[in-house]
C-alpha cells in the first residue's frame, strides 16, 4: 500500500474542509495544491523568522576586531 488513507471532505459555505484521519498531523503552515486528480497537502515555506535563524546558524563566526567607537552620544538616547 502507498500509505494513502481515506478522508472525508465537507463543505462549509464557500470552503471545502478536509477531515484528516486520527494519527495524521499537518503543520499549521501547510499548503495545498492539485496535481491532476491528486490533492497534495505539504509543509509550507518556512517563515521568515525560521529562514533567518537557519541562515544565521550556518554563518561562520566573525574573527575581525572592530575599532572602538570614539564618537559616543553626549547624552542618553531614548528610542
mmCIF file of the N, C-alpha and C atoms, coordinates in Angstrom:
data_MODEL
# 
_entry.id   MODEL 
# 
loop_
_atom_site.group_PDB 
_atom_site.id 
_atom_site.type_symbol 
_atom_site.label_atom_id 
_atom_site.label_alt_id 
_atom_site.label_comp_id 
_atom_site.label_asym_id 
_atom_site.label_entity_id 
_atom_site.label_seq_id 
_atom_site.pdbx_PDB_ins_code 
_atom_site.Cartn_x 
_atom_site.Cartn_y 
_atom_site.Cartn_z 
_atom_site.occupancy 
_atom_site.B_iso_or_equiv 
_atom_site.pdbx_formal_charge 
_atom_site.auth_seq_id 
_atom_site.auth_comp_id 
_atom_site.auth_asym_id 
_atom_site.auth_atom_id 
_atom_site.pdbx_PDB_model_num 
ATOM 1   N N  . UNK A 1 1  ? 0.834   -1.177 0.000   1.00 0.00 ? 1  UNK A N  1 
ATOM 2   C CA . UNK A 1 1  ? 0.000   0.000  0.000   1.00 0.00 ? 1  UNK A CA 1 
ATOM 3   C C  . UNK A 1 1  ? 0.879   1.240  0.000   1.00 0.00 ? 1  UNK A C  1 
ATOM 4   N N  . UNK A 1 2  ? 0.419   2.354  -0.559  1.00 0.00 ? 2  UNK A N  1 
ATOM 5   C CA . UNK A 1 2  ? 1.219   3.565  -0.704  1.00 0.00 ? 2  UNK A CA 1 
ATOM 6   C C  . UNK A 1 2  ? 1.095   4.531  0.477   1.00 0.00 ? 2  UNK A C  1 
ATOM 7   N N  . UNK A 1 3  ? 0.470   4.122  1.572   1.00 0.00 ? 3  UNK A N  1 
ATOM 8   C CA . UNK A 1 3  ? 0.313   4.995  2.729   1.00 0.00 ? 3  UNK A CA 1 
ATOM 9   C C  . UNK A 1 3  ? -0.915  5.882  2.657   1.00 0.00 ? 3  UNK A C  1 
ATOM 10  N N  . UNK A 1 4  ? -1.711  5.752  1.604   1.00 0.00 ? 4  UNK A N  1 
ATOM 11  C CA . UNK A 1 4  ? -2.915  6.568  1.464   1.00 0.00 ? 4  UNK A CA 1 
ATOM 12  C C  . UNK A 1 4  ? -3.958  6.140  2.480   1.00 0.00 ? 4  UNK A C  1 
ATOM 13  N N  . UNK A 1 5  ? -4.720  7.126  2.956   1.00 0.00 ? 5  UNK A N  1 
ATOM 14  C CA . UNK A 1 5  ? -5.831  6.866  3.865   1.00 0.00 ? 5  UNK A CA 1 
ATOM 15  C C  . UNK A 1 5  ? -7.033  7.652  3.375   1.00 0.00 ? 5  UNK A C  1 
ATOM 16  N N  . UNK A 1 6  ? -8.220  7.105  3.527   1.00 0.00 ? 6  UNK A N  1 
ATOM 17  C CA . UNK A 1 6  ? -9.400  7.856  3.088   1.00 0.00 ? 6  UNK A CA 1 
ATOM 18  C C  . UNK A 1 6  ? -9.644  9.060  3.995   1.00 0.00 ? 6  UNK A C  1 
ATOM 19  N N  . UNK A 1 7  ? -10.141 10.145 3.414   1.00 0.00 ? 7  UNK A N  1 
ATOM 20  C CA . UNK A 1 7  ? -10.502 11.342 4.169   1.00 0.00 ? 7  UNK A CA 1 
ATOM 21  C C  . UNK A 1 7  ? -11.943 11.701 3.838   1.00 0.00 ? 7  UNK A C  1 
ATOM 22  N N  . UNK A 1 8  ? -12.534 12.490 4.697   1.00 0.00 ? 8  UNK A N  1 
ATOM 23  C CA . UNK A 1 8  ? -13.886 12.974 4.458   1.00 0.00 ? 8  UNK A CA 1 
ATOM 24  C C  . UNK A 1 8  ? -13.781 14.450 4.123   1.00 0.00 ? 8  UNK A C  1 
ATOM 25  N N  . UNK A 1 9  ? -14.475 14.876 3.081   1.00 0.00 ? 9  UNK A N  1 
ATOM 26  C CA . UNK A 1 9  ? -14.473 16.276 2.666   1.00 0.00 ? 9  UNK A CA 1 
ATOM 27  C C  . UNK A 1 9  ? -15.892 16.801 2.784   1.00 0.00 ? 9  UNK A C  1 
ATOM 28  N N  . UNK A 1 10 ? -16.035 17.902 3.533   1.00 0.00 ? 10 UNK A N  1 
ATOM 29  C CA . UNK A 1 10 ? -17.354 18.517 3.703   1.00 0.00 ? 10 UNK A CA 1 
ATOM 30  C C  . UNK A 1 10 ? -17.285 19.953 3.207   1.00 0.00 ? 10 UNK A C  1 
ATOM 31  N N  . UNK A 1 11 ? -18.420 20.560 3.062   1.00 0.00 ? 11 UNK A N  1 
ATOM 32  C CA . UNK A 1 11 ? -18.497 21.945 2.598   1.00 0.00 ? 11 UNK A CA 1 
ATOM 33  C C  . UNK A 1 11 ? -18.977 22.814 3.747   1.00 0.00 ? 11 UNK A C  1 
ATOM 34  N N  . UNK A 1 12 ? -18.298 23.948 3.949   1.00 0.00 ? 12 UNK A N  1 
ATOM 35  C CA . UNK A 1 12 ? -18.701 24.963 4.921   1.00 0.00 ? 12 UNK A CA 1 
ATOM 36  C C  . UNK A 1 12 ? -18.742 26.286 4.175   1.00 0.00 ? 12 UNK A C  1 
ATOM 37  N N  . UNK A 1 13 ? -19.919 26.703 3.772   1.00 0.00 ? 13 UNK A N  1 
ATOM 38  C CA . UNK A 1 13 ? -20.052 27.930 3.000   1.00 0.00 ? 13 UNK A CA 1 
ATOM 39  C C  . UNK A 1 13 ? -19.358 27.780 1.665   1.00 0.00 ? 13 UNK A C  1 
ATOM 40  N N  . UNK A 1 14 ? -18.429 28.688 1.366   1.00 0.00 ? 14 UNK A N  1 
ATOM 41  C CA . UNK A 1 14 ? -17.680 28.650 0.107   1.00 0.00 ? 14 UNK A CA 1 
ATOM 42  C C  . UNK A 1 14 ? -16.433 27.770 0.180   1.00 0.00 ? 14 UNK A C  1 
ATOM 43  N N  . UNK A 1 15 ? -16.170 27.158 1.341   1.00 0.00 ? 15 UNK A N  1 
ATOM 44  C CA . UNK A 1 15 ? -14.936 26.395 1.535   1.00 0.00 ? 15 UNK A CA 1 
ATOM 45  C C  . UNK A 1 15 ? -15.229 24.909 1.633   1.00 0.00 ? 15 UNK A C  1 
ATOM 46  N N  . UNK A 1 16 ? -14.253 24.119 1.231   1.00 0.00 ? 16 UNK A N  1 
ATOM 47  C CA . UNK A 1 16 ? -14.299 22.687 1.472   1.00 0.00 ? 16 UNK A CA 1 
ATOM 48  C C  . UNK A 1 16 ? -13.348 22.380 2.612   1.00 0.00 ? 16 UNK A C  1 
ATOM 49  N N  . UNK A 1 17 ? -13.742 21.468 3.470   1.00 0.00 ? 17 UNK A N  1 
ATOM 50  C CA . UNK A 1 17 ? -12.941 21.105 4.638   1.00 0.00 ? 17 UNK A CA 1 
ATOM 51  C C  . UNK A 1 17 ? -12.509 19.663 4.496   1.00 0.00 ? 17 UNK A C  1 
ATOM 52  N N  . UNK A 1 18 ? -11.213 19.413 4.637   1.00 0.00 ? 18 UNK A N  1 
ATOM 53  C CA . UNK A 1 18 ? -10.679 18.058 4.583   1.00 0.00 ? 18 UNK A CA 1 
ATOM 54  C C  . UNK A 1 18 ? -10.515 17.575 6.022   1.00 0.00 ? 18 UNK A C  1 
ATOM 55  N N  . UNK A 1 19 ? -11.217 16.514 6.380   1.00 0.00 ? 19 UNK A N  1 
ATOM 56  C CA . UNK A 1 19 ? -11.125 15.926 7.712   1.00 0.00 ? 19 UNK A CA 1 
ATOM 57  C C  . UNK A 1 19 ? -10.055 14.836 7.663   1.00 0.00 ? 19 UNK A C  1 
ATOM 58  N N  . UNK A 1 20 ? -8.950  15.076 8.344   1.00 0.00 ? 20 UNK A N  1 
ATOM 59  C CA . UNK A 1 20 ? -7.837  14.128 8.328   1.00 0.00 ? 20 UNK A CA 1 
ATOM 60  C C  . UNK A 1 20 ? -8.094  13.003 9.323   1.00 0.00 ? 20 UNK A C  1 
ATOM 61  N N  . UNK A 1 21 ? -7.660  11.796 9.001   1.00 0.00 ? 21 UNK A N  1 
ATOM 62  C CA . UNK A 1 21 ? -7.836  10.687 9.947   1.00 0.00 ? 21 UNK A CA 1 
ATOM 63  C C  . UNK A 1 21 ? -6.972  10.894 11.189  1.00 0.00 ? 21 UNK A C  1 
ATOM 64  N N  . UNK A 1 22 ? -7.391  10.289 12.299  1.00 0.00 ? 22 UNK A N  1 
ATOM 65  C CA . UNK A 1 22 ? -6.585  10.409 13.512  1.00 0.00 ? 22 UNK A CA 1 
ATOM 66  C C  . UNK A 1 22 ? -5.211  9.802  13.248  1.00 0.00 ? 22 UNK A C  1 
ATOM 67  N N  . UNK A 1 23 ? -4.225  10.407 13.834  1.00 0.00 ? 23 UNK A N  1 
ATOM 68  C CA . UNK A 1 23 ? -2.853  9.957  13.617  1.00 0.00 ? 23 UNK A CA 1 
ATOM 69  C C  . UNK A 1 23 ? -2.153  10.673 12.483  1.00 0.00 ? 23 UNK A C  1 
ATOM 70  N N  . UNK A 1 24 ? -2.884  11.465 11.712  1.00 0.00 ? 24 UNK A N  1 
ATOM 71  C CA . UNK A 1 24 ? -2.281  12.245 10.632  1.00 0.00 ? 24 UNK A CA 1 
ATOM 72  C C  . UNK A 1 24 ? -2.231  13.694 11.086  1.00 0.00 ? 24 UNK A C  1 
ATOM 73  N N  . UNK A 1 25 ? -1.050  14.279 11.088  1.00 0.00 ? 25 UNK A N  1 
ATOM 74  C CA . UNK A 1 25 ? -0.889  15.667 11.521  1.00 0.00 ? 25 UNK A CA 1 
ATOM 75  C C  . UNK A 1 25 ? -0.298  16.477 10.382  1.00 0.00 ? 25 UNK A C  1 
ATOM 76  N N  . UNK A 1 26 ? -0.771  17.687 10.238  1.00 0.00 ? 26 UNK A N  1 
ATOM 77  C CA . UNK A 1 26 ? -0.287  18.606 9.216   1.00 0.00 ? 26 UNK A CA 1 
ATOM 78  C C  . UNK A 1 26 ? 0.162   19.881 9.934   1.00 0.00 ? 26 UNK A C  1 
ATOM 79  N N  . UNK A 1 27 ? 1.332   20.432 9.580   1.00 0.00 ? 27 UNK A N  1 
ATOM 80  C CA . UNK A 1 27 ? 1.769   21.660 10.231  1.00 0.00 ? 27 UNK A CA 1 
ATOM 81  C C  . UNK A 1 27 ? 0.826   22.822 9.902   1.00 0.00 ? 27 UNK A C  1 
ATOM 82  N N  . UNK A 1 28 ? 0.812   23.802 10.782  1.00 0.00 ? 28 UNK A N  1 
ATOM 83  C CA . UNK A 1 28 ? -0.091  24.949 10.615  1.00 0.00 ? 28 UNK A CA 1 
ATOM 84  C C  . UNK A 1 28 ? 0.244   25.757 9.360   1.00 0.00 ? 28 UNK A C  1 
ATOM 85  N N  . UNK A 1 29 ? 1.460   25.681 8.872   1.00 0.00 ? 29 UNK A N  1 
ATOM 86  C CA . UNK A 1 29 ? 1.856   26.455 7.690   1.00 0.00 ? 29 UNK A CA 1 
ATOM 87  C C  . UNK A 1 29 ? 1.801   25.611 6.415   1.00 0.00 ? 29 UNK A C  1 
ATOM 88  N N  . UNK A 1 30 ? 0.906   24.637 6.363   1.00 0.00 ? 30 UNK A N  1 
ATOM 89  C CA . UNK A 1 30 ? 0.808   23.740 5.210   1.00 0.00 ? 30 UNK A CA 1 
ATOM 90  C C  . UNK A 1 30 ? 0.216   24.467 4.007   1.00 0.00 ? 30 UNK A C  1 
ATOM 91  N N  . UNK A 1 31 ? 0.527   23.959 2.827   1.00 0.00 ? 31 UNK A N  1 
ATOM 92  C CA . UNK A 1 31 ? -0.048  24.460 1.585   1.00 0.00 ? 31 UNK A CA 1 
ATOM 93  C C  . UNK A 1 31 ? -0.691  23.283 0.868   1.00 0.00 ? 31 UNK A C  1 
ATOM 94  N N  . UNK A 1 32 ? -1.649  23.581 0.002   1.00 0.00 ? 32 UNK A N  1 
ATOM 95  C CA . UNK A 1 32 ? -2.327  22.534 -0.749  1.00 0.00 ? 32 UNK A CA 1 
ATOM 96  C C  . UNK A 1 32 ? -2.205  22.853 -2.244  1.00 0.00 ? 32 UNK A C  1 
ATOM 97  N N  . UNK A 1 33 ? -2.049  21.827 -3.043  1.00 0.00 ? 33 UNK A N  1 
ATOM 98  C CA . UNK A 1 33 ? -2.003  22.006 -4.494  1.00 0.00 ? 33 UNK A CA 1 
ATOM 99  C C  . UNK A 1 33 ? -2.665  20.807 -5.142  1.00 0.00 ? 33 UNK A C  1 
ATOM 100 N N  . UNK A 1 34 ? -3.132  21.014 -6.347  1.00 0.00 ? 34 UNK A N  1 
ATOM 101 C CA . UNK A 1 34 ? -3.781  19.935 -7.075  1.00 0.00 ? 34 UNK A CA 1 
ATOM 102 C C  . UNK A 1 34 ? -2.887  19.539 -8.236  1.00 0.00 ? 34 UNK A C  1 
ATOM 103 N N  . UNK A 1 35 ? -2.659  18.251 -8.369  1.00 0.00 ? 35 UNK A N  1 
ATOM 104 C CA . UNK A 1 35 ? -1.834  17.704 -9.440  1.00 0.00 ? 35 UNK A CA 1 
ATOM 105 C C  . UNK A 1 35 ? -2.687  16.667 -10.167 1.00 0.00 ? 35 UNK A C  1 
ATOM 106 N N  . UNK A 1 36 ? -3.385  17.105 -11.210 1.00 0.00 ? 36 UNK A N  1 
ATOM 107 C CA . UNK A 1 36 ? -4.315  16.214 -11.907 1.00 0.00 ? 36 UNK A CA 1 
ATOM 108 C C  . UNK A 1 36 ? -5.451  15.839 -10.976 1.00 0.00 ? 36 UNK A C  1 
ATOM 109 N N  . UNK A 1 37 ? -5.611  14.541 -10.717 1.00 0.00 ? 37 UNK A N  1 
ATOM 110 C CA . UNK A 1 37 ? -6.656  14.053 -9.821  1.00 0.00 ? 37 UNK A CA 1 
ATOM 111 C C  . UNK A 1 37 ? -6.205  14.030 -8.359  1.00 0.00 ? 37 UNK A C  1 
ATOM 112 N N  . UNK A 1 38 ? -4.935  14.344 -8.115  1.00 0.00 ? 38 UNK A N  1 
ATOM 113 C CA . UNK A 1 38 ? -4.392  14.276 -6.753  1.00 0.00 ? 38 UNK A CA 1 
ATOM 114 C C  . UNK A 1 38 ? -4.498  15.624 -6.049  1.00 0.00 ? 38 UNK A C  1 
ATOM 115 N N  . UNK A 1 39 ? -4.811  15.565 -4.781  1.00 0.00 ? 39 UNK A N  1 
ATOM 116 C CA . UNK A 1 39 ? -4.795  16.739 -3.908  1.00 0.00 ? 39 UNK A CA 1 
ATOM 117 C C  . UNK A 1 39 ? -3.633  16.530 -2.958  1.00 0.00 ? 39 UNK A C  1 
ATOM 118 N N  . UNK A 1 40 ? -2.663  17.420 -2.982  1.00 0.00 ? 40 UNK A N  1 
ATOM 119 C CA . UNK A 1 40 ? -1.429  17.240 -2.223  1.00 0.00 ? 40 UNK A CA 1 
ATOM 120 C C  . UNK A 1 40 ? -1.347  18.308 -1.144  1.00 0.00 ? 40 UNK A C  1 
ATOM 121 N N  . UNK A 1 41 ? -1.197  17.874 0.100   1.00 0.00 ? 41 UNK A N  1 
ATOM 122 C CA . UNK A 1 41 ? -1.022  18.782 1.238   1.00 0.00 ? 41 UNK A CA 1 
ATOM 123 C C  . UNK A 1 41 ? 0.398   18.568 1.729   1.00 0.00 ? 41 UNK A C  1 
ATOM 124 N N  . UNK A 1 42 ? 1.165   19.653 1.796   1.00 0.00 ? 42 UNK A N  1 
ATOM 125 C CA . UNK A 1 42 ? 2.554   19.528 2.231   1.00 0.00 ? 42 UNK A CA 1 
ATOM 126 C C  . UNK A 1 42 ? 2.964   20.728 3.057   1.00 0.00 ? 42 UNK A C  1 
ATOM 127 N N  . UNK A 1 43 ? 4.088   20.593 3.716   1.00 0.00 ? 43 UNK A N  1 
ATOM 128 C CA . UNK A 1 43 ? 4.613   21.667 4.561   1.00 0.00 ? 43 UNK A CA 1 
ATOM 129 C C  . UNK A 1 43 ? 4.841   22.901 3.705   1.00 0.00 ? 43 UNK A C  1 
ATOM 130 N N  . UNK A 1 44 ? 4.442   24.052 4.248   1.00 0.00 ? 44 UNK A N  1 
ATOM 131 C CA . UNK A 1 44 ? 4.616   25.310 3.533   1.00 0.00 ? 44 UNK A CA 1 
ATOM 132 C C  . UNK A 1 44 ? 6.027   25.843 3.676   1.00 0.00 ? 44 UNK A C  1 
ATOM 133 N N  . UNK A 1 45 ? 6.247   26.990 3.101   1.00 0.00 ? 45 UNK A N  1 
ATOM 134 C CA . UNK A 1 45 ? 7.544   27.657 3.219   1.00 0.00 ? 45 UNK A CA 1 
ATOM 135 C C  . UNK A 1 45 ? 7.794   27.996 4.674   1.00 0.00 ? 45 UNK A C  1 
ATOM 136 N N  . UNK A 1 46 ? 9.028   27.871 5.082   1.00 0.00 ? 46 UNK A N  1 
ATOM 137 C CA . UNK A 1 46 ? 9.370   28.281 6.438   1.00 0.00 ? 46 UNK A CA 1 
ATOM 138 C C  . UNK A 1 46 ? 9.136   29.776 6.585   1.00 0.00 ? 46 UNK A C  1 
ATOM 139 N N  . UNK A 1 47 ? 8.752   30.176 7.763   1.00 0.00 ? 47 UNK A N  1 
ATOM 140 C CA . UNK A 1 47 ? 8.527   31.602 7.984   1.00 0.00 ? 47 UNK A CA 1 
ATOM 141 C C  . UNK A 1 47 ? 9.836   32.363 7.833   1.00 0.00 ? 47 UNK A C  1 
ATOM 142 N N  . UNK A 1 48 ? 9.756   33.658 7.631   1.00 0.00 ? 48 UNK A N  1 
ATOM 143 C CA . UNK A 1 48 ? 10.957  34.477 7.501   1.00 0.00 ? 48 UNK A CA 1 
ATOM 144 C C  . UNK A 1 48 ? 11.847  34.329 8.720   1.00 0.00 ? 48 UNK A C  1 
ATOM 145 N N  . UNK A 1 49 ? 11.228  34.234 9.896   1.00 0.00 ? 49 UNK A N  1 
ATOM 146 C CA . UNK A 1 49 ? 12.000  34.092 11.132  1.00 0.00 ? 49 UNK A CA 1 
ATOM 147 C C  . UNK A 1 49 ? 12.826  32.817 11.089  1.00 0.00 ? 49 UNK A C  1 
ATOM 148 N N  . UNK A 1 50 ? 12.216  31.709 10.670  1.00 0.00 ? 50 UNK A N  1 
ATOM 149 C CA . UNK A 1 50 ? 12.945  30.446 10.620  1.00 0.00 ? 50 UNK A CA 1 
ATOM 150 C C  . UNK A 1 50 ? 14.032  30.466 9.553   1.00 0.00 ? 50 UNK A C  1 
ATOM 151 N N  . UNK A 1 51 ? 13.757  31.096 8.410   1.00 0.00 ? 51 UNK A N  1 
ATOM 152 C CA . UNK A 1 51 ? 14.792  31.186 7.374   1.00 0.00 ? 51 UNK A CA 1 
ATOM 153 C C  . UNK A 1 51 ? 15.968  32.001 7.871   1.00 0.00 ? 51 UNK A C  1 
ATOM 154 N N  . UNK A 1 52 ? 15.691  33.095 8.589   1.00 0.00 ? 52 UNK A N  1 
ATOM 155 C CA . UNK A 1 52 ? 16.776  33.925 9.131   1.00 0.00 ? 52 UNK A CA 1 
ATOM 156 C C  . UNK A 1 52 ? 17.582  33.125 10.142  1.00 0.00 ? 52 UNK A C  1 
ATOM 157 N N  . UNK A 1 53 ? 16.913  32.430 11.047  1.00 0.00 ? 53 UNK A N  1 
ATOM 158 C CA . UNK A 1 53 ? 17.620  31.633 12.050  1.00 0.00 ? 53 UNK A CA 1 
ATOM 159 C C  . UNK A 1 53 ? 18.454  30.537 11.397  1.00 0.00 ? 53 UNK A C  1 
ATOM 160 N N  . UNK A 1 54 ? 17.937  29.896 10.361  1.00 0.00 ? 54 UNK A N  1 
ATOM 161 C CA . UNK A 1 54 ? 18.700  28.869 9.644   1.00 0.00 ? 54 UNK A CA 1 
ATOM 162 C C  . UNK A 1 54 ? 19.936  29.472 8.985   1.00 0.00 ? 54 UNK A C  1 
ATOM 163 N N  . UNK A 1 55 ? 19.777  30.643 8.381   1.00 0.00 ? 55 UNK A N  1 
ATOM 164 C CA . UNK A 1 55 ? 20.909  31.316 7.733   1.00 0.00 ? 55 UNK A CA 1 
ATOM 165 C C  . UNK A 1 55 ? 21.953  31.708 8.759   1.00 0.00 ? 55 UNK A C  1 
ATOM 166 N N  . UNK A 1 56 ? 21.534  32.294 9.865   1.00 0.00 ? 56 UNK A N  1 
ATOM 167 C CA . UNK A 1 56 ? 22.476  32.701 10.906  1.00 0.00 ? 56 UNK A CA 1 
ATOM 168 C C  . UNK A 1 56 ? 23.219  31.502 11.493  1.00 0.00 ? 56 UNK A C  1 
ATOM 169 N N  . UNK A 1 57 ? 22.544  30.375 11.607  1.00 0.00 ? 57 UNK A N  1 
ATOM 170 C CA . UNK A 1 57 ? 23.181  29.178 12.160  1.00 0.00 ? 57 UNK A CA 1 
ATOM 171 C C  . UNK A 1 57 ? 24.280  28.651 11.251  1.00 0.00 ? 57 UNK A C  1 
ATOM 172 N N  . UNK A 1 58 ? 24.208  28.929 9.953   1.00 0.00 ? 58 UNK A N  1 
ATOM 173 C CA . UNK A 1 58 ? 25.216  28.439 9.008   1.00 0.00 ? 58 UNK A CA 1 
ATOM 174 C C  . UNK A 1 58 ? 26.395  29.397 8.838   1.00 0.00 ? 58 UNK A C  1 
ATOM 175 N N  . UNK A 1 59 ? 26.289  30.617 9.361   1.00 0.00 ? 59 UNK A N  1 
ATOM 176 C CA . UNK A 1 59 ? 27.365  31.594 9.193   1.00 0.00 ? 59 UNK A CA 1 
ATOM 177 C C  . UNK A 1 59 ? 28.554  31.258 10.079  1.00 0.00 ? 59 UNK A C  1 
ATOM 178 N N  . UNK A 1 60 ? 29.722  31.535 9.570   1.00 0.00 ? 60 UNK A N  1 
ATOM 179 C CA . UNK A 1 60 ? 30.950  31.361 10.345  1.00 0.00 ? 60 UNK A CA 1 
ATOM 180 C C  . UNK A 1 60 ? 31.113  32.555 11.278  1.00 0.00 ? 60 UNK A C  1 
ATOM 181 N N  . UNK A 1 61 ? 31.737  32.358 12.441  1.00 0.00 ? 61 UNK A N  1 
ATOM 182 C CA . UNK A 1 61 ? 31.963  33.491 13.349  1.00 0.00 ? 61 UNK A CA 1 
ATOM 183 C C  . UNK A 1 61 ? 32.874  34.536 12.704  1.00 0.00 ? 61 UNK A C  1 
ATOM 184 N N  . UNK A 1 62 ? 32.665  35.785 13.048  1.00 0.00 ? 62 UNK A N  1 
ATOM 185 C CA . UNK A 1 62 ? 33.500  36.875 12.548  1.00 0.00 ? 62 UNK A CA 1 
ATOM 186 C C  . UNK A 1 62 ? 34.725  36.975 13.439  1.00 0.00 ? 62 UNK A C  1 
ATOM 187 N N  . UNK A 1 63 ? 35.904  36.862 12.845  1.00 0.00 ? 63 UNK A N  1 
ATOM 188 C CA . UNK A 1 63 ? 37.158  36.884 13.597  1.00 0.00 ? 63 UNK A CA 1 
ATOM 189 C C  . UNK A 1 63 ? 37.808  38.260 13.580  1.00 0.00 ? 63 UNK A C  1 
ATOM 190 N N  . UNK A 1 64 ? 37.141  39.241 13.051  1.00 0.00 ? 64 UNK A N  1 
ATOM 191 C CA . UNK A 1 64 ? 37.710  40.575 12.889  1.00 0.00 ? 64 UNK A CA 1 
ATOM 192 C C  . UNK A 1 64 ? 37.516  41.402 14.161  1.00 0.00 ? 64 UNK A C  1 
ATOM 193 N N  . UNK A 1 65 ? 38.572  42.129 14.539  1.00 0.00 ? 65 UNK A N  1 
ATOM 194 C CA . UNK A 1 65 ? 38.452  43.047 15.669  1.00 0.00 ? 65 UNK A CA 1 
ATOM 195 C C  . UNK A 1 65 ? 37.979  44.386 15.139  1.00 0.00 ? 65 UNK A C  1 
ATOM 196 N N  . UNK A 1 66 ? 36.967  44.924 15.758  1.00 0.00 ? 66 UNK A N  1 
ATOM 197 C CA . UNK A 1 66 ? 36.433  46.215 15.344  1.00 0.00 ? 66 UNK A CA 1 
ATOM 198 C C  . UNK A 1 66 ? 37.008  47.308 16.230  1.00 0.00 ? 66 UNK A C  1 
ATOM 199 N N  . UNK A 1 67 ? 37.318  48.433 15.607  1.00 0.00 ? 67 UNK A N  1 
ATOM 200 C CA . UNK A 1 67 ? 37.875  49.567 16.353  1.00 0.00 ? 67 UNK A CA 1 
ATOM 201 C C  . UNK A 1 67 ? 36.817  50.118 17.308  1.00 0.00 ? 67 UNK A C  1 
ATOM 202 N N  . UNK A 1 68 ? 37.252  50.656 18.448  1.00 0.00 ? 68 UNK A N  1 
ATOM 203 C CA . UNK A 1 68 ? 36.287  51.244 19.369  1.00 0.00 ? 68 UNK A CA 1 
ATOM 204 C C  . UNK A 1 68 ? 35.592  52.448 18.737  1.00 0.00 ? 68 UNK A C  1 
ATOM 205 N N  . UNK A 1 69 ? 34.406  52.725 19.180  1.00 0.00 ? 69 UNK A N  1 
ATOM 206 C CA . UNK A 1 69 ? 33.649  53.867 18.677  1.00 0.00 ? 69 UNK A CA 1 
ATOM 207 C C  . UNK A 1 69 ? 34.005  55.083 19.516  1.00 0.00 ? 69 UNK A C  1 
ATOM 208 N N  . UNK A 1 70 ? 34.610  56.103 18.876  1.00 0.00 ? 70 UNK A N  1 
ATOM 209 C CA . UNK A 1 70 ? 35.053  57.289 19.592  1.00 0.00 ? 70 UNK A CA 1 
ATOM 210 C C  . UNK A 1 70 ? 33.964  58.348 19.690  1.00 0.00 ? 70 UNK A C  1 
ATOM 211 N N  . UNK A 1 71 ? 33.030  58.342 18.758  1.00 0.00 ? 71 UNK A N  1 
ATOM 212 C CA . UNK A 1 71 ? 32.029  59.399 18.696  1.00 0.00 ? 71 UNK A CA 1 
ATOM 213 C C  . UNK A 1 71 ? 30.754  58.949 19.411  1.00 0.00 ? 71 UNK A C  1 
ATOM 214 N N  . UNK A 1 72 ? 30.810  58.906 20.760  1.00 0.00 ? 72 UNK A N  1 
ATOM 215 C CA . UNK A 1 72 ? 29.666  58.478 21.527  1.00 0.00 ? 72 UNK A CA 1 
ATOM 216 C C  . UNK A 1 72 ? 28.709  59.639 21.739  1.00 0.00 ? 72 UNK A C  1 
ATOM 217 N N  . UNK A 1 73 ? 27.424  59.372 21.880  1.00 0.00 ? 73 UNK A N  1 
ATOM 218 C CA . UNK A 1 73 ? 26.485  60.471 22.135  1.00 0.00 ? 73 UNK A CA 1 
ATOM 219 C C  . UNK A 1 73 ? 26.790  61.150 23.466  1.00 0.00 ? 73 UNK A C  1 
ATOM 220 N N  . UNK A 1 74 ? 26.536  62.449 23.535  1.00 0.00 ? 74 UNK A N  1 
ATOM 221 C CA . UNK A 1 74 ? 26.853  63.206 24.762  1.00 0.00 ? 74 UNK A CA 1 
ATOM 222 C C  . UNK A 1 74 ? 25.809  62.995 25.847  1.00 0.00 ? 74 UNK A C  1 
ATOM 223 N N  . UNK A 1 75 ? 24.627  62.525 25.481  1.00 0.00 ? 75 UNK A N  1 
ATOM 224 C CA . UNK A 1 75 ? 23.581  62.270 26.456  1.00 0.00 ? 75 UNK A CA 1 
ATOM 225 C C  . UNK A 1 75 ? 22.861  60.971 26.082  1.00 0.00 ? 75 UNK A C  1 
ATOM 226 N N  . UNK A 1 76 ? 22.179  60.383 27.037  1.00 0.00 ? 76 UNK A N  1 
ATOM 227 C CA . UNK A 1 76 ? 21.476  59.129 26.731  1.00 0.00 ? 76 UNK A CA 1 
ATOM 228 C C  . UNK A 1 76 ? 20.461  59.326 25.590  1.00 0.00 ? 76 UNK A C  1 
ATOM 229 N N  . UNK A 1 77 ? 20.324  58.306 24.794  1.00 0.00 ? 77 UNK A N  1 
ATOM 230 C CA . UNK A 1 77 ? 19.410  58.351 23.671  1.00 0.00 ? 77 UNK A CA 1 
ATOM 231 C C  . UNK A 1 77 ? 18.186  57.501 24.015  1.00 0.00 ? 77 UNK A C  1 
ATOM 232 N N  . UNK A 1 78 ? 16.985  58.066 23.868  1.00 0.00 ? 78 UNK A N  1 
ATOM 233 C CA . UNK A 1 78 ? 15.750  57.324 24.127  1.00 0.00 ? 78 UNK A CA 1 
ATOM 234 C C  . UNK A 1 78 ? 15.149  56.909 22.793  1.00 0.00 ? 78 UNK A C  1 
ATOM 235 N N  . UNK A 1 79 ? 14.776  55.671 22.700  1.00 0.00 ? 79 UNK A N  1 
ATOM 236 C CA . UNK A 1 79 ? 14.154  55.162 21.487  1.00 0.00 ? 79 UNK A CA 1 
ATOM 237 C C  . UNK A 1 79 ? 12.678  55.003 21.680  1.00 0.00 ? 79 UNK A C  1 
# 
